[in-house]
């Protein structure tokens, strides 16, 4: 069986925790921040776990996620 290639864009966007969960950044923190409240911006800066609906898709892109820490 040949080796699988890791999707490099996905590897840069997602972080795998020690327990195997996949973390991602919130959207909406890149620009247009002047009208957003401070509490909303603080919440957006934090990482969040990936939803179950996207977990299967991202797991295909990271075949060796056990080693990508």
PDB file of N, CA, C and O in Angstrom:
ATOM      1  N   UNK A   1       0.844  -1.190   0.000  1.00  0.00           N
ATOM      2  CA  UNK A   1       0.000   0.000   0.000  1.00  0.00           C
ATOM      3  C   UNK A   1       0.891   1.256   0.000  1.00  0.00           C
ATOM      4  O   UNK A   1       1.797   1.364   0.826  1.00  0.00           O
ATOM      5  N   UNK A   2       0.642   2.197  -0.911  1.00  0.00           N
ATOM      6  CA  UNK A   2       1.486   3.398  -0.945  1.00  0.00           C
ATOM      7  C   UNK A   2       1.190   4.326   0.223  1.00  0.00           C
ATOM      8  O   UNK A   2       0.142   4.251   0.864  1.00  0.00           O
ATOM      9  N   UNK A   3       2.152   5.202   0.472  1.00  0.00           N
ATOM     10  CA  UNK A   3       1.962   6.180   1.537  1.00  0.00           C
ATOM     11  C   UNK A   3       0.934   7.216   1.105  1.00  0.00           C
ATOM     12  O   UNK A   3       0.808   7.513  -0.083  1.00  0.00           O
ATOM     13  N   UNK A   4       0.202   7.764   2.064  1.00  0.00           N
ATOM     14  CA  UNK A   4      -0.769   8.821   1.787  1.00  0.00           C
ATOM     15  C   UNK A   4      -0.111  10.175   1.982  1.00  0.00           C
ATOM     16  O   UNK A   4       0.746  10.340   2.851  1.00  0.00           O
ATOM     17  N   UNK A   5      -0.514  11.141   1.172  1.00  0.00           N
ATOM     18  CA  UNK A   5       0.026  12.485   1.320  1.00  0.00           C
ATOM     19  C   UNK A   5      -0.876  13.298   2.228  1.00  0.00           C
ATOM     20  O   UNK A   5      -2.101  13.216   2.140  1.00  0.00           O
ATOM     21  N   UNK A   6      -0.266  14.079   3.096  1.00  0.00           N
ATOM     22  CA  UNK A   6      -0.997  14.994   3.961  1.00  0.00           C
ATOM     23  C   UNK A   6      -1.367  16.230   3.154  1.00  0.00           C
ATOM     24  O   UNK A   6      -0.544  16.754   2.403  1.00  0.00           O
ATOM     25  N   UNK A   7      -2.592  16.691   3.306  1.00  0.00           N
ATOM     26  CA  UNK A   7      -3.033  17.930   2.660  1.00  0.00           C
ATOM     27  C   UNK A   7      -2.381  19.083   3.414  1.00  0.00           C
ATOM     28  O   UNK A   7      -2.743  19.363   4.556  1.00  0.00           O
ATOM     29  N   UNK A   8      -1.414  19.756   2.773  1.00  0.00           N
ATOM     30  CA  UNK A   8      -0.580  20.730   3.475  1.00  0.00           C
ATOM     31  C   UNK A   8      -1.362  21.941   3.966  1.00  0.00           C
ATOM     32  O   UNK A   8      -1.036  22.498   5.014  1.00  0.00           O
ATOM     33  N   UNK A   9      -2.383  22.357   3.233  1.00  0.00           N
ATOM     34  CA  UNK A   9      -3.201  23.489   3.675  1.00  0.00           C
ATOM     35  C   UNK A   9      -3.946  23.135   4.955  1.00  0.00           C
ATOM     36  O   UNK A   9      -4.080  23.967   5.852  1.00  0.00           O
ATOM     37  N   UNK A  10      -4.430  21.894   5.038  1.00  0.00           N
ATOM     38  CA  UNK A  10      -5.133  21.450   6.245  1.00  0.00           C
ATOM     39  C   UNK A  10      -4.173  21.334   7.419  1.00  0.00           C
ATOM     40  O   UNK A  10      -4.533  21.649   8.553  1.00  0.00           O
ATOM     41  N   UNK A  11      -2.947  20.881   7.147  1.00  0.00           N
ATOM     42  CA  UNK A  11      -1.962  20.724   8.217  1.00  0.00           C
ATOM     43  C   UNK A  11      -1.604  22.074   8.834  1.00  0.00           C
ATOM     44  O   UNK A  11      -1.285  22.151  10.021  1.00  0.00           O
ATOM     45  N   UNK A  12      -1.657  23.137   8.030  1.00  0.00           N
ATOM     46  CA  UNK A  12      -1.345  24.469   8.540  1.00  0.00           C
ATOM     47  C   UNK A  12      -2.524  25.085   9.283  1.00  0.00           C
ATOM     48  O   UNK A  12      -2.328  25.941  10.146  1.00  0.00           O
ATOM     49  N   UNK A  13      -3.745  24.665   8.964  1.00  0.00           N
ATOM     50  CA  UNK A  13      -4.932  25.281   9.549  1.00  0.00           C
ATOM     51  C   UNK A  13      -5.393  24.620  10.846  1.00  0.00           C
ATOM     52  O   UNK A  13      -5.985  25.283  11.699  1.00  0.00           O
ATOM     53  N   UNK A  14      -5.133  23.336  11.003  1.00  0.00           N
ATOM     54  CA  UNK A  14      -5.656  22.587  12.136  1.00  0.00           C
ATOM     55  C   UNK A  14      -4.534  22.112  13.041  1.00  0.00           C
ATOM     56  O   UNK A  14      -3.416  21.858  12.593  1.00  0.00           O
ATOM     57  N   UNK A  15      -4.859  21.994  14.343  1.00  0.00           N
ATOM     58  CA  UNK A  15      -3.909  21.513  15.333  1.00  0.00           C
ATOM     59  C   UNK A  15      -4.523  20.296  16.006  1.00  0.00           C
ATOM     60  O   UNK A  15      -5.700  20.308  16.365  1.00  0.00           O
ATOM     61  N   UNK A  16      -3.736  19.257  16.176  1.00  0.00           N
ATOM     62  CA  UNK A  16      -4.219  18.033  16.817  1.00  0.00           C
ATOM     63  C   UNK A  16      -3.747  18.031  18.262  1.00  0.00           C
ATOM     64  O   UNK A  16      -2.560  18.219  18.527  1.00  0.00           O
ATOM     65  N   UNK A  17      -4.667  17.821  19.199  1.00  0.00           N
ATOM     66  CA  UNK A  17      -4.319  17.800  20.614  1.00  0.00           C
ATOM     67  C   UNK A  17      -3.740  16.437  20.977  1.00  0.00           C
ATOM     68  O   UNK A  17      -3.735  15.513  20.164  1.00  0.00           O
ATOM     69  N   UNK A  18      -3.260  16.329  22.195  1.00  0.00           N
ATOM     70  CA  UNK A  18      -2.659  15.071  22.657  1.00  0.00           C
ATOM     71  C   UNK A  18      -3.701  13.959  22.742  1.00  0.00           C
ATOM     72  O   UNK A  18      -3.358  12.785  22.606  1.00  0.00           O
ATOM     73  N   UNK A  19      -4.964  14.309  22.964  1.00  0.00           N
ATOM     74  CA  UNK A  19      -6.019  13.298  23.055  1.00  0.00           C
ATOM     75  C   UNK A  19      -6.608  12.958  21.697  1.00  0.00           C
ATOM     76  O   UNK A  19      -7.461  12.076  21.599  1.00  0.00           O
ATOM     77  N   UNK A  20      -6.159  13.656  20.626  1.00  0.00           N
ATOM     78  CA  UNK A  20      -6.628  13.334  19.285  1.00  0.00           C
ATOM     79  C   UNK A  20      -7.707  14.246  18.751  1.00  0.00           C
ATOM     80  O   UNK A  20      -8.164  14.054  17.624  1.00  0.00           O
ATOM     81  N   UNK A  21      -8.135  15.245  19.529  1.00  0.00           N
ATOM     82  CA  UNK A  21      -9.130  16.196  19.033  1.00  0.00           C
ATOM     83  C   UNK A  21      -8.470  17.153  18.053  1.00  0.00           C
ATOM     84  O   UNK A  21      -7.274  17.427  18.144  1.00  0.00           O
ATOM     85  N   UNK A  22      -9.260  17.658  17.117  1.00  0.00           N
ATOM     86  CA  UNK A  22      -8.743  18.601  16.127  1.00  0.00           C
ATOM     87  C   UNK A  22      -9.268  19.991  16.479  1.00  0.00           C
ATOM     88  O   UNK A  22     -10.470  20.191  16.649  1.00  0.00           O
ATOM     89  N   UNK A  23      -8.339  20.952  16.586  1.00  0.00           N
ATOM     90  CA  UNK A  23      -8.685  22.326  16.945  1.00  0.00           C
ATOM     91  C   UNK A  23      -8.551  23.215  15.718  1.00  0.00           C
ATOM     92  O   UNK A  23      -7.732  22.954  14.837  1.00  0.00           O
ATOM     93  N   UNK A  24      -9.369  24.276  15.668  1.00  0.00           N
ATOM     94  CA  UNK A  24      -9.292  25.242  14.580  1.00  0.00           C
ATOM     95  C   UNK A  24      -9.463  26.642  15.128  1.00  0.00           C
ATOM     96  O   UNK A  24      -9.916  26.828  16.258  1.00  0.00           O
ATOM     97  N   UNK A  25      -9.099  27.627  14.322  1.00  0.00           N
ATOM     98  CA  UNK A  25      -9.286  29.022  14.696  1.00  0.00           C
ATOM     99  C   UNK A  25     -10.706  29.455  14.352  1.00  0.00           C
ATOM    100  O   UNK A  25     -11.330  28.902  13.447  1.00  0.00           O
ATOM    101  N   UNK A  26     -11.214  30.452  15.084  1.00  0.00           N
ATOM    102  CA  UNK A  26     -12.502  31.045  14.747  1.00  0.00           C
ATOM    103  C   UNK A  26     -12.367  31.879  13.483  1.00  0.00           C
ATOM    104  O   UNK A  26     -11.295  32.409  13.191  1.00  0.00           O
ATOM    105  N   UNK A  27     -13.442  31.991  12.747  1.00  0.00           N
ATOM    106  CA  UNK A  27     -13.467  32.885  11.592  1.00  0.00           C
ATOM    107  C   UNK A  27     -13.860  34.283  12.061  1.00  0.00           C
ATOM    108  O   UNK A  27     -14.460  34.439  13.125  1.00  0.00           O
ATOM    109  N   UNK A  28     -13.521  35.298  11.268  1.00  0.00           N
ATOM    110  CA  UNK A  28     -13.971  36.655  11.541  1.00  0.00           C
ATOM    111  C   UNK A  28     -13.046  37.470  12.410  1.00  0.00           C
ATOM    112  O   UNK A  28     -13.489  38.459  12.992  1.00  0.00           O
ATOM    113  N   UNK A  29     -11.772  37.103  12.528  1.00  0.00           N
ATOM    114  CA  UNK A  29     -10.861  37.858  13.378  1.00  0.00           C
ATOM    115  C   UNK A  29      -9.765  38.524  12.537  1.00  0.00           C
ATOM    116  O   UNK A  29      -8.863  39.156  13.088  1.00  0.00           O
ATOM    117  N   UNK A  30      -9.836  38.385  11.212  1.00  0.00           N
ATOM    118  CA  UNK A  30      -8.798  38.921  10.346  1.00  0.00           C
ATOM    119  C   UNK A  30      -8.843  40.422  10.167  1.00  0.00           C
ATOM    120  O   UNK A  30      -7.802  41.079  10.191  1.00  0.00           O
ATOM    121  N   UNK A  31     -10.042  40.982   9.987  1.00  0.00           N
ATOM    122  CA  UNK A  31     -10.174  42.421   9.757  1.00  0.00           C
ATOM    123  C   UNK A  31     -11.595  42.839  10.114  1.00  0.00           C
ATOM    124  O   UNK A  31     -12.401  42.014  10.546  1.00  0.00           O
ATOM    125  N   UNK A  32     -11.898  44.119   9.933  1.00  0.00           N
ATOM    126  CA  UNK A  32     -13.202  44.709  10.284  1.00  0.00           C
ATOM    127  C   UNK A  32     -13.508  44.507  11.774  1.00  0.00           C
ATOM    128  O   UNK A  32     -14.591  44.050  12.138  1.00  0.00           O
ATOM    129  N   UNK A  33     -12.548  44.852  12.619  1.00  0.00           N
ATOM    130  CA  UNK A  33     -12.685  44.598  14.050  1.00  0.00           C
ATOM    131  C   UNK A  33     -13.222  45.799  14.819  1.00  0.00           C
ATOM    132  O   UNK A  33     -13.551  45.659  15.997  1.00  0.00           O
ATOM    133  N   UNK A  34     -13.324  46.987  14.193  1.00  0.00           N
ATOM    134  CA  UNK A  34     -13.660  48.185  14.949  1.00  0.00           C
ATOM    135  C   UNK A  34     -15.087  48.163  15.477  1.00  0.00           C
ATOM    136  O   UNK A  34     -15.362  48.778  16.507  1.00  0.00           O
ATOM    137  N   UNK A  35     -16.002  47.472  14.802  1.00  0.00           N
ATOM    138  CA  UNK A  35     -17.386  47.475  15.272  1.00  0.00           C
ATOM    139  C   UNK A  35     -17.720  46.268  16.157  1.00  0.00           C
ATOM    140  O   UNK A  35     -18.832  46.172  16.677  1.00  0.00           O
ATOM    141  N   UNK A  36     -16.766  45.350  16.329  1.00  0.00           N
ATOM    142  CA  UNK A  36     -17.007  44.188  17.181  1.00  0.00           C
ATOM    143  C   UNK A  36     -16.627  44.527  18.616  1.00  0.00           C
ATOM    144  O   UNK A  36     -15.656  45.243  18.861  1.00  0.00           O
ATOM    145  N   UNK A  37     -17.396  44.008  19.553  1.00  0.00           N
ATOM    146  CA  UNK A  37     -17.129  44.311  20.961  1.00  0.00           C
ATOM    147  C   UNK A  37     -15.870  43.590  21.429  1.00  0.00           C
ATOM    148  O   UNK A  37     -15.441  42.607  20.826  1.00  0.00           O
ATOM    149  N   UNK A  38     -15.286  44.094  22.514  1.00  0.00           N
ATOM    150  CA  UNK A  38     -14.060  43.497  23.044  1.00  0.00           C
ATOM    151  C   UNK A  38     -14.284  42.069  23.493  1.00  0.00           C
ATOM    152  O   UNK A  38     -13.421  41.215  23.290  1.00  0.00           O
ATOM    153  N   UNK A  39     -15.434  41.792  24.102  1.00  0.00           N
ATOM    154  CA  UNK A  39     -15.701  40.435  24.575  1.00  0.00           C
ATOM    155  C   UNK A  39     -15.861  39.482  23.392  1.00  0.00           C
ATOM    156  O   UNK A  39     -15.439  38.327  23.458  1.00  0.00           O
ATOM    157  N   UNK A  40     -16.470  39.969  22.309  1.00  0.00           N
ATOM    158  CA  UNK A  40     -16.631  39.133  21.124  1.00  0.00           C
ATOM    159  C   UNK A  40     -15.276  38.831  20.485  1.00  0.00           C
ATOM    160  O   UNK A  40     -15.032  37.709  20.043  1.00  0.00           O
ATOM    161  N   UNK A  41     -14.398  39.833  20.436  1.00  0.00           N
ATOM    162  CA  UNK A  41     -13.073  39.629  19.861  1.00  0.00           C
ATOM    163  C   UNK A  41     -12.242  38.684  20.715  1.00  0.00           C
ATOM    164  O   UNK A  41     -11.492  37.872  20.175  1.00  0.00           O
ATOM    165  N   UNK A  42     -12.357  38.771  22.030  1.00  0.00           N
ATOM    166  CA  UNK A  42     -11.627  37.864  22.930  1.00  0.00           C
ATOM    167  C   UNK A  42     -12.044  36.426  22.687  1.00  0.00           C
ATOM    168  O   UNK A  42     -11.205  35.525  22.669  1.00  0.00           O
ATOM    169  N   UNK A  43     -13.348  36.209  22.499  1.00  0.00           N
ATOM    170  CA  UNK A  43     -13.837  34.850  22.251  1.00  0.00           C
ATOM    171  C   UNK A  43     -13.371  34.332  20.897  1.00  0.00           C
ATOM    172  O   UNK A  43     -13.115  33.138  20.742  1.00  0.00           O
ATOM    173  N   UNK A  44     -13.260  35.222  19.920  1.00  0.00           N
ATOM    174  CA  UNK A  44     -12.848  34.805  18.577  1.00  0.00           C
ATOM    175  C   UNK A  44     -11.376  34.417  18.513  1.00  0.00           C
ATOM    176  O   UNK A  44     -10.995  33.608  17.667  1.00  0.00           O
ATOM    177  N   UNK A  45     -10.541  34.975  19.386  1.00  0.00           N
ATOM    178  CA  UNK A  45      -9.115  34.679  19.357  1.00  0.00           C
ATOM    179  C   UNK A  45      -8.805  33.254  19.810  1.00  0.00           C
ATOM    180  O   UNK A  45      -7.760  32.711  19.451  1.00  0.00           O
ATOM    181  N   UNK A  46      -9.682  32.645  20.583  1.00  0.00           N
ATOM    182  CA  UNK A  46      -9.414  31.320  21.130  1.00  0.00           C
ATOM    183  C   UNK A  46      -9.629  30.233  20.072  1.00  0.00           C
ATOM    184  O   UNK A  46     -10.374  30.417  19.110  1.00  0.00           O
ATOM    185  N   UNK A  47      -8.962  29.110  20.276  1.00  0.00           N
ATOM    186  CA  UNK A  47      -9.150  27.955  19.402  1.00  0.00           C
ATOM    187  C   UNK A  47     -10.400  27.186  19.859  1.00  0.00           C
ATOM    188  O   UNK A  47     -10.776  27.244  21.030  1.00  0.00           O
ATOM    189  N   UNK A  48     -11.024  26.484  18.946  1.00  0.00           N
ATOM    190  CA  UNK A  48     -12.236  25.738  19.246  1.00  0.00           C
ATOM    191  C   UNK A  48     -12.124  24.356  18.604  1.00  0.00           C
ATOM    192  O   UNK A  48     -11.450  24.194  17.587  1.00  0.00           O
ATOM    193  N   UNK A  49     -12.781  23.367  19.197  1.00  0.00           N
ATOM    194  CA  UNK A  49     -12.728  22.017  18.632  1.00  0.00           C
ATOM    195  C   UNK A  49     -13.588  21.959  17.377  1.00  0.00           C
ATOM    196  O   UNK A  49     -14.572  22.687  17.248  1.00  0.00           O
ATOM    197  N   UNK A  50     -13.212  21.104  16.479  1.00  0.00           N
ATOM    198  CA  UNK A  50     -13.907  20.951  15.216  1.00  0.00           C
ATOM    199  C   UNK A  50     -15.248  20.271  15.443  1.00  0.00           C
ATOM    200  O   UNK A  50     -15.361  19.393  16.298  1.00  0.00           O
ATOM    201  N   UNK A  51     -16.273  20.670  14.678  1.00  0.00           N
ATOM    202  CA  UNK A  51     -17.597  20.074  14.816  1.00  0.00           C
ATOM    203  C   UNK A  51     -17.583  18.650  14.260  1.00  0.00           C
ATOM    204  O   UNK A  51     -16.729  18.292  13.449  1.00  0.00           O
ATOM    205  N   UNK A  52     -18.535  17.861  14.709  1.00  0.00           N
ATOM    206  CA  UNK A  52     -18.599  16.458  14.291  1.00  0.00           C
ATOM    207  C   UNK A  52     -18.857  16.322  12.795  1.00  0.00           C
ATOM    208  O   UNK A  52     -18.400  15.364  12.171  1.00  0.00           O
ATOM    209  N   UNK A  53     -19.592  17.279  12.213  1.00  0.00           N
ATOM    210  CA  UNK A  53     -19.910  17.190  10.794  1.00  0.00           C
ATOM    211  C   UNK A  53     -18.672  17.378   9.919  1.00  0.00           C
ATOM    212  O   UNK A  53     -18.612  16.824   8.821  1.00  0.00           O
ATOM    213  N   UNK A  54     -17.685  18.144  10.377  1.00  0.00           N
ATOM    214  CA  UNK A  54     -16.467  18.374   9.605  1.00  0.00           C
ATOM    215  C   UNK A  54     -15.324  17.454  10.001  1.00  0.00           C
ATOM    216  O   UNK A  54     -14.302  17.413   9.315  1.00  0.00           O
ATOM    217  N   UNK A  55     -15.474  16.721  11.085  1.00  0.00           N
ATOM    218  CA  UNK A  55     -14.392  15.898  11.608  1.00  0.00           C
ATOM    219  C   UNK A  55     -13.950  14.822  10.619  1.00  0.00           C
ATOM    220  O   UNK A  55     -12.754  14.575  10.464  1.00  0.00           O
ATOM    221  N   UNK A  56     -14.900  14.188   9.958  1.00  0.00           N
ATOM    222  CA  UNK A  56     -14.584  13.116   9.031  1.00  0.00           C
ATOM    223  C   UNK A  56     -13.828  13.651   7.812  1.00  0.00           C
ATOM    224  O   UNK A  56     -12.894  13.014   7.326  1.00  0.00           O
ATOM    225  N   UNK A  57     -14.241  14.829   7.320  1.00  0.00           N
ATOM    226  CA  UNK A  57     -13.597  15.424   6.146  1.00  0.00           C
ATOM    227  C   UNK A  57     -12.152  15.812   6.444  1.00  0.00           C
ATOM    228  O   UNK A  57     -11.255  15.551   5.642  1.00  0.00           O
ATOM    229  N   UNK A  58     -11.932  16.435   7.597  1.00  0.00           N
ATOM    230  CA  UNK A  58     -10.588  16.894   7.942  1.00  0.00           C
ATOM    231  C   UNK A  58      -9.701  15.708   8.284  1.00  0.00           C
ATOM    232  O   UNK A  58      -8.502  15.739   8.006  1.00  0.00           O
ATOM    233  N   UNK A  59     -10.257  14.679   8.872  1.00  0.00           N
ATOM    234  CA  UNK A  59      -9.458  13.498   9.206  1.00  0.00           C
ATOM    235  C   UNK A  59      -8.904  12.822   7.954  1.00  0.00           C
ATOM    236  O   UNK A  59      -7.823  12.235   7.997  1.00  0.00           O
ATOM    237  N   UNK A  60      -9.637  12.900   6.835  1.00  0.00           N
ATOM    238  CA  UNK A  60      -9.138  12.351   5.577  1.00  0.00           C
ATOM    239  C   UNK A  60      -7.941  13.146   5.076  1.00  0.00           C
ATOM    240  O   UNK A  60      -7.024  12.587   4.474  1.00  0.00           O
ATOM    241  N   UNK A  61      -7.952  14.451   5.326  1.00  0.00           N
ATOM    242  CA  UNK A  61      -6.859  15.302   4.858  1.00  0.00           C
ATOM    243  C   UNK A  61      -5.618  15.168   5.726  1.00  0.00           C
ATOM    244  O   UNK A  61      -4.516  15.496   5.287  1.00  0.00           O
ATOM    245  N   UNK A  62      -5.786  14.687   6.961  1.00  0.00           N
ATOM    246  CA  UNK A  62      -4.660  14.501   7.875  1.00  0.00           C
ATOM    247  C   UNK A  62      -4.519  13.015   8.207  1.00  0.00           C
ATOM    248  O   UNK A  62      -4.884  12.598   9.306  1.00  0.00           O
ATOM    249  N   UNK A  63      -4.004  12.220   7.288  1.00  0.00           N
ATOM    250  CA  UNK A  63      -3.955  10.779   7.538  1.00  0.00           C
ATOM    251  C   UNK A  63      -3.006  10.387   8.670  1.00  0.00           C
ATOM    252  O   UNK A  63      -3.207   9.359   9.315  1.00  0.00           O
ATOM    253  N   UNK A  64      -1.965  11.206   8.919  1.00  0.00           N
ATOM    254  CA  UNK A  64      -1.003  10.896   9.970  1.00  0.00           C
ATOM    255  C   UNK A  64      -1.143  11.885  11.111  1.00  0.00           C
ATOM    256  O   UNK A  64      -0.147  12.396  11.623  1.00  0.00           O
ATOM    257  N   UNK A  65      -2.384  12.157  11.512  1.00  0.00           N
ATOM    258  CA  UNK A  65      -2.622  13.181  12.538  1.00  0.00           C
ATOM    259  C   UNK A  65      -2.052  12.780  13.889  1.00  0.00           C
ATOM    260  O   UNK A  65      -1.867  13.629  14.760  1.00  0.00           O
ATOM    261  N   UNK A  66      -1.773  11.501  14.069  1.00  0.00           N
ATOM    262  CA  UNK A  66      -1.176  11.053  15.325  1.00  0.00           C
ATOM    263  C   UNK A  66       0.185  11.707  15.544  1.00  0.00           C
ATOM    264  O   UNK A  66       0.600  11.920  16.683  1.00  0.00           O
ATOM    265  N   UNK A  67       0.879  12.025  14.450  1.00  0.00           N
ATOM    266  CA  UNK A  67       2.227  12.571  14.551  1.00  0.00           C
ATOM    267  C   UNK A  67       2.286  14.075  14.328  1.00  0.00           C
ATOM    268  O   UNK A  67       3.353  14.665  14.505  1.00  0.00           O
ATOM    269  N   UNK A  68       1.192  14.719  13.950  1.00  0.00           N
ATOM    270  CA  UNK A  68       1.233  16.147  13.612  1.00  0.00           C
ATOM    271  C   UNK A  68       0.882  16.997  14.842  1.00  0.00           C
ATOM    272  O   UNK A  68      -0.254  17.442  15.006  1.00  0.00           O
ATOM    273  N   UNK A  69       1.884  17.206  15.694  1.00  0.00           N
ATOM    274  CA  UNK A  69       1.656  18.027  16.880  1.00  0.00           C
ATOM    275  C   UNK A  69       2.609  19.175  16.895  1.00  0.00           C
ATOM    276  O   UNK A  69       2.579  19.990  17.817  1.00  0.00           O
TER     277      UNK A  69
END
